[in-house]
Amino acid sequence: MNADPSTLNDPTPAPAWGRLALLLAILVAIILIKTPFESRLGEGDRELILRMGIVALMAASLALVNGAAGQFSLGHAAFQGVGAYTTAAIFALVYSNASGLFTTPNPLADRNPWLVAIGARGAILLGGVAAAMVGFLVALPCLRLRGDYLAIVTLGFNEIVGVVIRSLGKVGRVDLRGNLGFNAIPRHIAGGFLDVYLTLVIALIVLYRLVHGGRGLAFAAVKQDEIAAEAVGVNTTRTKVAAFVASSFIAGLAGGLLAFKMGTINDRAFDMAHSFDYVVMVILGGNGNLIGAALAGAGLTFLNDRLRSFESWRMVVYSFALVWIMVSRSQGLLKKLAERVTRRAEPVDREAAREVETSDRTDDLELLASGGRHMNGPVLELRGLSVRFGGLVAVEGLDLDVAPGECVGLIGPNGAGKSTVFNAITGIYPASSGHILVGGVAVEGQRPNKIVKLGAARTFQNIRLFRDLSALDNVRVPSVALQGGGLIAGILPTKAIRTAADRSRLLAEGWLRVVGLANQGARKAGSLPYGSQRRLEIARAMATSPRLLLLDEPAAGLNPTEKGELIVLLRSILTNHGISILLVEHDMGLVMELCSKIVVLDYGRKIAEGTPELIRSNPQVIEAYLGPEEGDAA
């Protein structure tokens, strides 16, 4: 398969070592300028620069959740508070020996500066771990649901953390009382210029790898359409929780850095007002752009500080500045600046490319999907399937089989329950009774992403593409999702990860070529013509390597030429490798031409089943659906 440059997101791929060299250069520069830079600063300017770095770190971490993953957290400062208090408590308990837990002298009591410095940074890391654990406990229950549950829970959690801090007492000899402020940490043992900005740079690189690497496609898919993401194999719960845990971990690190910078912490540093500030920064930074959020955080912190000399007018000027920024859409400037700095293409592994090319000389479809032609039994079995919504019976007692390589039509009047059957098969709706078997495996109660892995892929009656992703990335999402792996796999650019990403790209390019969109890969899916979007949705479903393809009115809205092209495509899918099709369609000419068997529903019940010849002459079908004239035409 020869990769078409027009289908790539960026025509100038950069080698992986170039990014590593850039990282090392940034780290070396920070180390070299640390001493001369700090020596030229007054205490106030030094504190401002440290605060700008910590706020930028917080804004970038929240951009992962609120922007990249499309969730909405309103209590991010609470996780900073968890990290700060955990860091402070650990340092005070262990390294200051203030708790009296040790019967022998504390090995660090001699104040060895190296050991104390290592211990302080270890405490910051443990603060991040504690915040990540709390973030997991907060996110897991509410992110299993869709909607604004996370916003409600995090808003309440922020207030709970404030109440807990204010009610803290003593642990050993360490007084954690928030009202008086916790001041058991000597300032500047950690949390200096080097700590803050090294952490910021490393965090931005890790977040950038998560968002813009292959795993970032899962975040983008969940953000744009959770149902469609599940339908192509993305575990939306795991994806959202992973984003939230990573974000909480970085917020916890920021809290630990803040604790050492300030020396005294209390609940007011982590209240809801600070959480709202971080949300504003994410919005101004481009709502998902990591560098933009960091720039917005640092810039607003600087602006707020410089306005302190106009104390009586400070909040007025600050408020008008925020309004002006939002109205003039300056976040677009930050976003464009950040994209110029960070824009990189994923390098293509030529060895993986050659492997795909050599196996793709005869027929794209033979390479791109295996199908179910080697199965002995039916690809799909429905036995007594019923779906009820309260007292409404949408589907009742449906029996249906689809054999390997067979195209079965499912027809009926509007409201007959056809799409409900699809939703039950793919796990979007739970079956009230009966059995659903895909490839001989019962799938009742399974999540959609699990059913996709068993071989059932679908399209939707109303097109559900990831409209802001390119056509190429739409087709890459299934292969990335089905690879598995977690956060670590998304961060580390290992050989195996790069090879898998390259293969997913090349296979996606192949499916675009199959459906006639080879030169449209770089275009956003939402900008494609309607007929092209229909074909793109089929390509995305086929990228899951299905045994069974469920097509929900694929010809709806197509002109005669596009319908002819669709028929040719579906025949290729059927004949080249035995993928079965269950087709819902109102165009009876297309149904009669493609399907070897037709099942007719009316009010959720099967009223007829048979060959096209039997269906077109069935009096009950003619009366319920076709009508005398349409029956004759069919």
C-alpha positions as CSV (number, residue, x, y, z in Angstrom):
1,M,0.0,0.0,0.0
2,N,1.6,3.3,-1.1
3,A,0.7,6.0,1.4
4,D,-0.8,9.0,-0.2
5,P,0.8,12.1,1.2
6,S,-2.5,14.0,0.9
7,T,-4.1,11.7,3.5
8,L,-1.5,12.6,6.2
9,N,-2.3,15.1,8.9
10,D,1.1,16.7,8.4
11,P,3.2,16.3,5.3
12,T,6.5,16.9,7.2
13,P,7.0,14.0,9.7
14,A,9.7,14.6,12.3
15,P,12.0,11.9,13.5
16,A,11.5,10.8,17.1
17,W,15.0,11.7,18.1
18,G,14.2,15.3,17.2
19,R,11.6,15.6,20.0
20,L,14.0,14.0,22.5
21,A,16.7,16.5,21.5
22,L,14.2,19.4,21.9
23,L,13.3,18.1,25.4
24,L,17.0,17.7,26.4
25,A,17.7,21.2,25.1
26,I,14.9,22.7,27.2
27,L,16.0,20.9,30.3
28,V,19.6,22.0,29.9
29,A,18.5,25.5,29.3
30,I,16.4,25.6,32.5
31,I,19.4,24.2,34.5
32,L,21.9,26.7,33.0
33,I,19.8,29.8,33.5
34,K,18.5,28.8,37.0
35,T,21.2,30.4,39.1
36,P,21.9,33.6,37.1
37,F,18.2,34.1,36.5
38,E,17.2,33.8,40.1
39,S,20.1,36.0,41.3
40,R,18.7,38.9,39.3
41,L,15.2,38.6,40.8
42,G,13.8,40.2,43.8
43,E,11.8,38.1,46.2
44,G,8.4,39.4,44.9
45,D,9.3,38.7,41.2
46,R,10.7,35.2,42.2
47,E,7.5,34.3,43.9
48,L,5.4,35.6,40.9
49,I,7.4,33.4,38.5
50,L,7.0,30.3,40.6
51,R,3.3,31.0,41.0
52,M,3.0,31.4,37.2
53,G,4.6,28.0,36.7
54,I,2.4,26.2,39.2
55,V,-0.8,27.8,37.8
56,A,0.3,26.9,34.3
57,L,0.8,23.3,35.5
58,M,-2.7,23.2,37.0
59,A,-4.3,24.7,33.8
60,A,-2.5,22.2,31.5
61,S,-3.6,19.3,33.7
62,L,-7.2,20.4,33.7
63,A,-7.1,20.9,29.9
64,L,-6.6,17.1,29.6
65,V,-10.0,16.5,31.2
66,N,-12.1,19.5,30.3
67,G,-10.7,19.9,26.8
68,A,-9.1,16.8,25.3
69,A,-11.4,14.3,26.9
70,G,-14.5,16.5,26.8
71,Q,-15.5,16.1,30.4
72,F,-16.3,19.0,32.8
73,S,-14.6,19.2,36.2
74,L,-15.4,22.1,38.4
75,G,-13.3,21.2,41.5
76,H,-9.8,20.8,40.2
77,A,-8.3,22.8,43.0
78,A,-9.4,20.1,45.4
79,F,-6.9,17.7,44.0
80,Q,-4.2,20.3,44.3
81,G,-5.2,20.5,48.0
82,V,-5.0,16.7,48.4
83,G,-1.5,16.8,47.0
84,A,-0.4,19.7,49.0
85,Y,-1.6,18.4,52.4
86,T,-0.3,14.9,51.6
87,T,3.1,16.2,50.7
88,A,3.2,18.5,53.8
89,A,2.1,15.8,56.2
90,I,4.5,13.2,54.9
91,F,7.5,15.5,55.1
92,A,6.6,16.7,58.5
93,L,5.9,13.2,59.8
94,V,8.9,11.4,58.4
95,Y,11.7,13.9,57.7
96,S,11.1,16.3,60.6
97,N,10.4,13.4,63.0
98,A,7.7,15.7,64.5
99,S,5.4,12.8,65.2
100,G,7.7,11.0,67.6
101,L,7.2,7.8,65.6
102,F,10.9,6.9,65.7
103,T,12.4,5.3,68.9
104,T,15.9,6.0,67.6
105,P,17.1,9.3,66.3
106,N,15.8,10.1,62.9
107,P,18.5,9.2,60.3
108,L,17.8,12.6,58.7
109,A,18.0,14.5,62.0
110,D,21.5,15.7,61.0
111,R,19.9,17.7,58.3
112,N,21.9,16.2,55.5
113,P,20.9,18.5,52.7
114,W,21.0,15.9,49.9
115,L,18.8,13.4,51.9
116,V,16.4,16.2,52.9
117,A,16.1,17.4,49.3
118,I,15.5,13.9,48.0
119,G,12.9,13.3,50.7
120,A,11.1,16.5,49.9
121,R,10.8,15.6,46.2
122,G,9.7,12.1,47.2
123,A,7.0,13.6,49.3
124,I,5.8,15.7,46.3
125,L,5.6,12.6,44.2
126,L,3.6,10.8,46.9
127,G,1.3,13.8,47.0
128,G,0.7,13.3,43.3
129,V,0.0,9.6,43.8
130,A,-2.5,10.4,46.6
131,A,-4.3,12.9,44.4
132,A,-4.5,10.3,41.6
133,M,-6.0,7.7,43.9
134,V,-8.6,10.1,45.2
135,G,-9.3,11.2,41.6
136,F,-9.9,7.5,40.7
137,L,-12.3,7.1,43.6
138,V,-14.2,10.3,42.6
139,A,-14.2,9.6,38.8
140,L,-15.1,5.9,38.6
141,P,-18.7,6.0,39.7
142,C,-19.7,9.2,37.9
143,L,-17.8,8.7,34.7
144,R,-19.6,5.4,34.1
145,L,-22.5,7.7,33.2
146,R,-22.9,10.3,30.5
147,G,-23.6,13.9,31.0
148,D,-22.6,16.5,33.6
149,Y,-22.3,14.1,36.6
150,L,-18.6,14.8,36.9
151,A,-19.2,18.6,37.1
152,I,-21.7,18.1,39.9
153,V,-19.5,15.6,41.8
154,T,-16.3,17.6,41.6
155,L,-18.1,20.8,42.6
156,G,-19.3,19.0,45.7
157,F,-16.0,17.4,46.3
158,N,-14.2,20.7,46.2
159,E,-16.4,21.9,49.1
160,I,-15.9,18.6,51.0
161,V,-12.1,19.0,50.8
162,G,-12.4,22.5,52.2
163,V,-14.5,21.2,55.1
164,V,-12.1,18.3,55.8
165,I,-9.1,20.7,55.8
166,R,-10.8,23.0,58.2
167,S,-11.7,20.1,60.6
168,L,-8.2,18.5,60.6
169,G,-6.6,18.0,64.0
170,K,-3.2,16.6,65.0
171,V,-1.4,13.6,63.6
172,G,1.2,12.8,66.3
173,R,2.8,16.2,67.0
174,V,2.0,17.6,63.6
175,D,-0.8,20.1,63.7
176,L,-2.8,20.0,60.5
177,R,-5.5,22.5,61.5
178,G,-6.5,24.4,58.4
179,N,-7.9,27.5,60.1
180,L,-4.6,28.4,61.5
181,G,-2.7,27.3,58.4
182,F,-0.3,24.3,58.2
183,N,3.2,25.7,58.4
184,A,5.4,22.7,59.3
185,I,7.4,22.8,56.0
186,P,10.5,25.0,55.7
187,R,10.3,27.1,52.5
188,H,12.4,26.5,49.4
189,I,13.7,23.0,50.4
190,A,11.8,22.1,47.2
191,G,9.4,23.9,44.9
192,G,12.0,26.3,43.5
193,F,12.5,27.5,39.9
194,L,14.1,24.3,38.8
195,D,11.5,22.0,40.4
196,V,8.5,24.0,39.1
197,Y,9.6,24.5,35.5
198,L,11.2,21.0,35.1
199,T,7.9,19.5,36.3
200,L,5.9,21.8,34.0
201,V,8.0,20.9,30.9
202,I,7.9,17.2,31.6
203,A,4.2,17.3,32.4
204,L,3.5,19.1,29.1
205,I,5.4,16.6,27.1
206,V,3.7,13.7,28.8
207,L,0.3,15.3,28.3
208,Y,1.1,16.1,24.7
209,R,2.0,12.5,24.1
210,L,-1.3,11.4,25.6
211,V,-3.4,13.8,23.6
212,H,-1.5,13.8,20.2
213,G,-0.3,10.2,20.1
214,G,-2.4,7.3,19.0
215,R,-4.2,7.0,22.3
216,G,-5.3,10.6,22.0
217,L,-7.7,9.5,19.3
218,A,-9.7,7.7,22.0
219,F,-9.9,11.0,24.0
220,A,-11.0,12.9,20.9
221,A,-13.6,10.2,20.0
222,V,-15.1,10.2,23.6
223,K,-15.2,14.0,23.6
224,Q,-17.1,14.2,20.3
225,D,-19.5,11.3,20.6
226,E,-19.5,8.7,23.3
227,I,-22.0,6.4,21.7
228,A,-20.1,6.3,18.4
229,A,-16.8,5.8,20.3
230,E,-18.2,2.8,22.1
231,A,-19.6,1.5,18.8
232,V,-16.1,1.3,17.3
233,G,-14.4,-0.3,20.3
234,V,-13.4,2.5,22.6
235,N,-13.9,1.8,26.3
236,T,-15.3,5.2,27.2
237,T,-15.3,4.7,30.9
238,R,-11.7,3.6,31.0
239,T,-10.7,6.4,28.7
240,K,-12.4,9.1,30.8
241,V,-11.1,7.7,34.1
242,A,-7.6,7.4,32.8
243,A,-7.7,11.1,31.7
244,F,-9.0,12.1,35.1
245,V,-6.5,10.1,37.0
246,A,-3.6,11.5,35.0
247,S,-4.9,15.1,35.5
248,S,-5.4,14.5,39.2
249,F,-1.8,13.2,39.5
250,I,-0.4,16.4,37.9
251,A,-2.6,18.6,40.1
252,G,-1.3,16.7,43.1
253,L,2.3,17.5,42.0
254,A,1.3,21.1,41.7
255,G,-0.1,21.0,45.2
256,G,3.2,19.6,46.6
257,L,5.2,22.3,44.8
258,L,2.9,25.0,46.2
259,A,3.3,23.7,49.7
260,F,7.0,24.0,49.6
261,K,6.8,27.4,47.8
262,M,4.4,28.9,50.4
263,G,5.6,27.2,53.6
264,T,2.0,27.8,55.0
265,I,-1.1,26.3,53.4
266,N,-4.8,26.5,54.3
267,D,-8.1,25.7,52.7
268,R,-8.4,29.1,51.1
269,A,-5.7,28.2,48.6
270,F,-7.9,25.4,47.2
271,D,-11.4,26.8,47.3
272,M,-13.9,26.8,44.5
273,A,-12.9,30.3,43.3
274,H,-9.5,28.8,42.3
275,S,-11.2,25.9,40.6
276,F,-13.3,28.4,38.5
277,D,-10.1,30.3,37.6
278,Y,-8.6,27.1,36.2
279,V,-11.7,26.5,34.1
280,V,-11.5,30.0,32.7
281,M,-7.8,29.4,31.8
282,V,-8.6,26.2,29.9
283,I,-11.3,28.0,27.9
284,L,-9.0,30.9,27.1
285,G,-6.2,28.6,26.1
286,G,-8.3,26.9,23.4
287,N,-10.4,24.4,25.4
288,G,-8.2,21.4,25.0
289,N,-4.9,22.9,23.8
290,L,-2.4,22.1,26.5
291,I,0.2,24.8,25.7
292,G,-2.6,27.3,25.2
293,A,-4.0,26.5,28.7
294,A,-0.5,26.8,30.3
295,L,0.1,30.2,28.5
296,A,-3.3,31.4,29.7
297,G,-2.6,30.3,33.2
298,A,0.7,32.0,33.4
299,G,-0.5,35.1,31.6
300,L,-3.6,35.7,33.8
301,T,-1.5,35.1,36.9
302,F,1.0,37.8,35.8
303,L,-1.9,40.2,34.8
304,N,-3.6,39.7,38.2
305,D,-0.3,40.4,40.1
306,R,0.6,43.5,38.1
307,L,-2.8,45.0,38.8
308,R,-2.3,44.8,42.5
309,S,-0.8,48.2,42.5
310,F,-4.3,49.5,41.4
311,E,-6.0,47.6,44.3
312,S,-9.2,49.7,44.2
313,W,-9.6,49.1,40.5
314,R,-7.9,45.7,40.2
315,M,-10.9,43.5,40.0
316,V,-12.7,45.9,37.7
317,V,-9.9,46.0,35.3
318,Y,-9.2,42.3,35.6
319,S,-12.9,41.5,34.9
320,F,-13.0,43.7,31.8
321,A,-9.8,42.2,30.6
322,L,-11.3,38.7,30.8
323,V,-14.4,39.8,29.0
324,W,-12.4,41.5,26.3
325,I,-10.2,38.4,25.8
326,M,-13.3,36.1,25.5
327,V,-15.1,38.5,23.1
328,S,-12.1,39.1,20.9
329,R,-11.4,35.4,21.0
330,S,-7.8,35.8,22.0
331,Q,-7.8,32.2,23.0
332,G,-7.5,31.6,19.3
333,L,-4.2,33.4,19.3
334,L,-2.9,31.3,22.2
335,K,-4.1,28.1,20.5
336,K,-2.4,29.0,17.2
337,L,0.8,29.9,18.9
338,A,0.7,26.7,20.9
339,E,0.0,24.6,17.7
340,R,3.0,26.2,15.9
341,V,5.2,25.2,18.8
342,T,4.0,21.7,19.2
343,R,2.8,20.6,15.8
344,R,4.4,17.4,14.8
345,A,3.4,14.5,12.6
346,E,3.7,10.9,13.8
347,P,6.7,9.4,12.0
348,V,5.9,6.5,9.8
349,D,7.8,3.3,10.4
350,R,8.9,2.2,7.0
351,E,9.4,-1.4,8.0
352,A,5.8,-1.7,9.1
353,A,4.8,0.1,5.8
354,R,6.7,-2.4,3.7
355,E,5.0,-5.2,5.6
356,V,1.6,-3.9,4.8
357,E,2.6,-3.0,1.2
358,T,3.7,-6.6,0.4
359,S,0.5,-8.1,1.7
360,D,-1.7,-5.6,-0.2
361,R,-0.9,-6.3,-3.8
362,T,-3.9,-8.3,-4.8
363,D,-6.9,-6.8,-3.1
364,D,-7.4,-4.2,-0.4
365,L,-10.4,-6.0,1.1
366,E,-8.5,-9.3,1.6
367,L,-6.0,-7.4,3.8
368,L,-8.3,-5.2,5.6
369,A,-10.8,-7.6,7.1
370,S,-11.0,-11.3,7.7
371,G,-14.8,-11.7,7.9
372,G,-16.7,-14.7,9.1
373,R,-16.5,-17.0,6.1
374,H,-14.8,-19.8,8.1
375,M,-17.5,-19.9,10.8
376,N,-19.7,-23.0,10.9
377,G,-22.7,-21.6,12.6
378,P,-24.6,-18.3,12.2
379,V,-22.8,-15.0,12.6
380,L,-25.8,-13.6,14.4
381,E,-28.6,-15.4,16.3
382,L,-31.6,-13.7,18.0
383,R,-33.8,-15.9,20.0
384,G,-37.0,-14.5,21.5
385,L,-35.5,-11.0,21.7
386,S,-37.7,-8.4,23.4
387,V,-37.0,-4.8,24.3
388,R,-39.4,-2.8,26.5
389,F,-39.3,0.7,27.7
390,G,-41.6,0.7,30.7
391,G,-45.0,-0.2,29.3
392,L,-43.9,0.3,25.7
393,V,-43.0,-2.9,23.8
394,A,-40.5,-1.9,21.1
395,V,-39.5,-5.4,20.0
396,E,-41.3,-8.6,21.0
397,G,-40.1,-12.2,20.6
398,L,-37.9,-11.7,17.6
399,D,-36.1,-14.7,16.1
400,L,-33.5,-14.0,13.4
401,D,-30.4,-15.7,12.0
402,V,-27.6,-14.3,9.8
403,A,-25.3,-16.8,8.1
404,P,-21.7,-16.2,7.1
405,G,-21.5,-14.1,4.0
406,E,-25.2,-13.5,3.9
407,C,-27.0,-10.2,3.5
408,V,-30.3,-10.1,5.4
409,G,-32.7,-7.2,5.1
410,L,-34.7,-5.9,8.1
411,I,-37.6,-3.8,6.9
412,G,-40.8,-2.4,8.2
413,P,-42.7,0.9,8.6
414,N,-41.4,3.7,10.7
415,G,-41.6,2.9,14.4
416,A,-41.5,-0.9,13.7
417,G,-38.5,-1.4,16.0
418,K,-35.7,-1.8,13.4
419,S,-33.2,0.6,14.9
420,T,-34.1,-0.8,18.4
421,V,-33.0,-4.2,17.2
422,F,-29.7,-2.7,16.1
423,N,-29.3,-1.0,19.4
424,A,-30.0,-4.2,21.3
425,I,-27.5,-6.2,19.3
426,T,-24.8,-3.6,19.8
427,G,-25.4,-3.1,23.5
428,I,-26.8,0.4,23.4
429,Y,-30.1,-0.8,24.7
430,P,-30.4,-3.7,27.1
431,A,-32.5,-6.6,26.0
432,S,-35.5,-7.1,28.3
433,S,-35.6,-10.9,27.5
434,G,-34.3,-13.3,25.0
435,H,-30.8,-14.1,23.7
436,I,-28.4,-12.4,21.4
437,L,-25.4,-14.4,20.1
438,V,-22.6,-12.9,18.0
439,G,-20.3,-15.6,16.6
440,G,-21.9,-18.0,19.0
441,V,-21.1,-15.9,22.1
442,A,-24.0,-14.4,24.2
443,V,-23.7,-10.7,24.3
444,E,-26.7,-9.7,26.5
445,G,-25.5,-7.2,29.1
446,Q,-22.2,-6.6,27.4
447,R,-20.9,-3.1,26.7
448,P,-20.8,-2.0,23.1
449,N,-17.0,-1.9,23.0
450,K,-16.9,-5.6,24.0
451,I,-19.5,-6.6,21.4
452,V,-17.4,-4.8,18.7
453,K,-14.4,-7.1,19.6
454,L,-16.6,-10.1,19.0
455,G,-17.2,-9.0,15.5
456,A,-20.4,-6.8,15.3
457,A,-19.8,-3.3,13.8
458,R,-22.5,-0.8,12.8
459,T,-23.4,2.4,11.2
460,F,-26.1,4.8,12.4
461,Q,-29.3,6.1,10.8
462,N,-28.2,9.6,11.6
463,I,-24.5,9.8,10.7
464,R,-22.3,9.7,13.9
465,L,-18.9,10.6,12.7
466,F,-16.2,12.3,14.8
467,R,-16.8,15.5,12.9
468,D,-13.8,17.4,14.1
469,L,-11.3,14.6,13.4
470,S,-9.9,14.0,9.9
471,A,-11.4,11.3,7.7
472,L,-8.1,9.3,8.2
473,D,-8.3,9.6,12.0
474,N,-12.0,8.6,12.0
475,V,-10.9,5.3,10.5
476,R,-7.9,5.0,12.7
477,V,-9.9,5.2,16.0
478,P,-11.1,1.5,15.9
479,S,-7.6,0.0,15.4
480,V,-6.2,2.3,18.1
481,A,-9.0,1.3,20.5
482,L,-8.8,-2.4,19.8
483,Q,-5.0,-2.4,20.4
484,G,-5.6,-2.1,24.1
485,G,-3.0,-0.7,26.5
486,G,-3.3,2.1,29.1
487,L,-1.7,5.4,29.9
488,I,1.8,4.1,29.8
489,A,1.3,2.7,26.3
490,G,0.1,6.2,25.3
491,I,3.1,8.0,26.7
492,L,6.1,5.8,25.8
493,P,7.1,5.9,22.2
494,T,8.3,2.2,22.1
495,K,9.0,0.4,18.9
496,A,5.9,-1.8,19.3
497,I,3.7,1.2,19.9
498,R,5.1,3.1,16.9
499,T,4.7,0.0,14.7
500,A,1.1,-0.4,15.7
501,A,0.4,3.2,15.1
502,D,2.0,3.1,11.7
503,R,0.0,0.0,10.8
504,S,-3.3,1.6,11.9
505,R,-2.5,4.6,9.7
506,L,-1.7,2.5,6.7
507,L,-4.8,0.3,7.1
508,A,-7.0,3.4,7.5
509,E,-5.6,4.8,4.3
510,G,-6.5,1.4,2.6
511,W,-10.1,1.6,3.8
512,L,-10.4,5.2,2.6
513,R,-9.2,4.0,-0.8
514,V,-11.7,1.1,-0.8
515,V,-14.6,3.5,-0.2
516,G,-13.4,6.0,-2.7
517,L,-12.0,8.6,-0.3
518,A,-8.3,8.1,-0.8
519,N,-7.7,11.8,-1.5
520,Q,-9.9,13.1,1.4
521,G,-8.0,11.7,4.4
522,A,-6.8,15.1,5.6
523,R,-10.2,16.8,5.5
524,K,-12.3,17.0,8.6
525,A,-15.1,14.5,8.5
526,G,-17.8,17.2,9.1
527,S,-16.7,19.0,6.0
528,L,-17.2,16.1,3.6
529,P,-20.2,15.9,1.3
530,Y,-23.1,13.9,2.7
531,G,-22.6,10.9,0.5
532,S,-18.9,10.8,1.4
533,Q,-19.8,10.8,5.1
534,R,-22.0,7.8,4.5
535,R,-19.1,5.9,2.9
536,L,-16.7,7.1,5.6
537,E,-18.9,5.7,8.3
538,I,-18.8,2.3,6.5
539,A,-15.0,2.5,6.3
540,R,-14.8,3.2,10.0
541,A,-17.0,0.2,10.8
542,M,-15.0,-2.0,8.6
543,A,-11.8,-0.9,10.3
544,T,-13.0,-3.0,13.3
545,S,-12.5,-6.2,11.2
546,P,-16.1,-7.3,11.8
547,R,-17.8,-10.6,11.0
548,L,-21.1,-8.8,10.9
549,L,-21.8,-5.4,9.6
550,L,-25.1,-3.7,10.7
551,L,-26.1,-0.9,8.3
552,D,-28.9,1.4,9.4
553,E,-30.3,3.1,6.3
554,P,-27.0,3.6,4.5
555,A,-28.7,4.8,1.4
556,A,-30.8,7.5,3.1
557,G,-30.3,10.9,1.4
558,L,-28.1,9.5,-1.4
559,N,-28.8,10.3,-5.1
560,P,-29.1,7.5,-7.7
561,T,-25.4,7.7,-8.6
562,E,-24.3,7.4,-5.0
563,K,-26.8,4.5,-4.4
564,G,-25.2,2.7,-7.3
565,E,-21.7,3.2,-5.8
566,L,-23.0,2.0,-2.5
567,I,-24.4,-1.2,-4.0
568,V,-21.1,-1.9,-5.7
569,L,-19.2,-1.4,-2.4
570,L,-21.5,-3.6,-0.3
571,R,-21.3,-6.4,-2.9
572,S,-17.5,-6.2,-2.6
573,I,-17.8,-6.5,1.1
574,L,-20.1,-9.5,0.8
575,T,-18.3,-11.4,-1.9
576,N,-14.6,-10.8,-1.3
577,H,-14.3,-12.2,2.2
578,G,-17.6,-13.3,3.5
579,I,-18.6,-10.5,5.9
580,S,-22.3,-10.7,6.7
581,I,-24.6,-7.8,6.5
582,L,-27.8,-7.0,8.4
583,L,-29.4,-4.2,6.5
584,V,-32.1,-1.7,7.5
585,E,-33.3,0.3,4.5
586,H,-36.4,1.9,3.1
587,D,-35.1,1.8,-0.5
588,M,-36.8,-1.5,-1.5
589,G,-34.9,-1.6,-4.8
590,L,-31.6,-1.7,-3.0
591,V,-32.9,-4.3,-0.5
592,M,-34.3,-6.6,-3.1
593,E,-31.0,-6.4,-5.1
594,L,-28.6,-7.0,-2.2
595,C,-30.5,-9.3,0.2
596,S,-30.9,-13.0,0.0
597,K,-33.3,-13.0,2.9
598,I,-35.7,-10.4,4.2
599,V,-37.3,-10.1,7.7
600,V,-40.3,-7.8,8.1
601,L,-41.3,-6.1,11.4
602,D,-44.5,-4.4,12.3
603,Y,-45.1,-2.9,15.7
604,G,-42.0,-4.8,17.0
605,R,-43.2,-8.2,15.8
606,K,-42.0,-10.3,12.9
607,I,-44.8,-10.7,10.4
608,A,-42.8,-12.3,7.5
609,E,-39.5,-13.8,6.6
610,G,-38.2,-15.2,3.3
611,T,-36.6,-14.5,0.0
612,P,-37.2,-11.3,-1.8
613,E,-39.7,-13.1,-4.2
614,L,-41.7,-14.3,-1.3
615,I,-41.7,-11.0,0.5
616,R,-42.8,-8.9,-2.5
617,S,-45.9,-11.1,-2.9
618,N,-46.8,-11.5,0.8
619,P,-50.2,-10.0,1.3
620,Q,-49.5,-9.1,5.0
621,V,-46.3,-7.3,4.1
622,I,-48.0,-5.4,1.3
623,E,-50.8,-4.3,3.6
624,A,-48.5,-3.3,6.5
625,Y,-45.6,-1.8,4.7
626,L,-45.2,-2.0,0.9
627,G,-48.7,-1.1,-0.2
628,P,-50.2,-2.4,-3.5
629,E,-48.3,-0.1,-5.8
630,E,-44.9,-0.3,-4.1
631,G,-45.3,-4.1,-3.8
632,D,-45.8,-4.3,-7.6
633,A,-42.8,-2.0,-8.2
634,A,-40.6,-4.1,-5.9
